[in-house]
């Protein structure tokens, strides 16, 4: 799988520029040149809870992290109890490519191993976030705000 996080390393590689140590992802330059591409390690995704979740879709009320490799996919939801969902689910991608059957209870060692990896990934993301400086503040005029709202980028009360 290709991830958005791979764009920056790819561009830096294609421009023959040094990639800063903090940058994550993997260059796809070899793939772009028609050469073989082999993913290093697992793919991690994250989806954060909606601050205005109304309860129609329970997953909107919890952060969800996923780690996937060729064999397994683990879902981790830190606030799962709040929305009455499972905190951890494990899927065997070799035998269940549609991910219909949670096998976490049947594979506790794999579940724990991948869960620890996700927690390390989350910790690394928090350290990176902590090392970044606060962004600049800016104002947006009313017309731009209305355009963003009409496109669905903004919601809620004004």
KAPE-V33802 format. One line per field, one symbol per residue. ss: DSSP state (2 for helix, 1 for strand, 0 for the rest). phi: phi as a letter, one per 40 degrees, with the letter a starting at -180 (. if undefined). psi: psi as a letter, one per 20 degrees, with the letter a starting at -180 (. if undefined). A space follows every 10 residues. Layout:
ss->???
phi->???
psi->???
This chain:
ss->0000022222 2222000000 0000000022 2200000000 0011111000 0000000222 2001111100 0111110002 2220000111 1100000000 0000000222 2222222222 2222222222 2000000000 0222222222 00000000
phi->.bbdccccdc cccccfbccd dccbgbcbdc cccgccbbcc gccbbabcdc cbcbgcbdcc cacbbbbbbc bbbbbbbcbd cdbfbccbbb bcccbaccfb bcbdccbccc dccccccccc ccccccccdc cccccccabb ccccdccccc cgcbagcc
psi->qqqhiigghg ggghjlqppq hiprappjgg ghjjrqpopo arppqqpqqp ikpiihohhi jqqpqpppah hqppppohkh hhjlrqhpqp pohgimiili opkghimhgg ggghghgghg ggggghgggh iqqqrqqrqp rhggghgggh ijhqaaq.
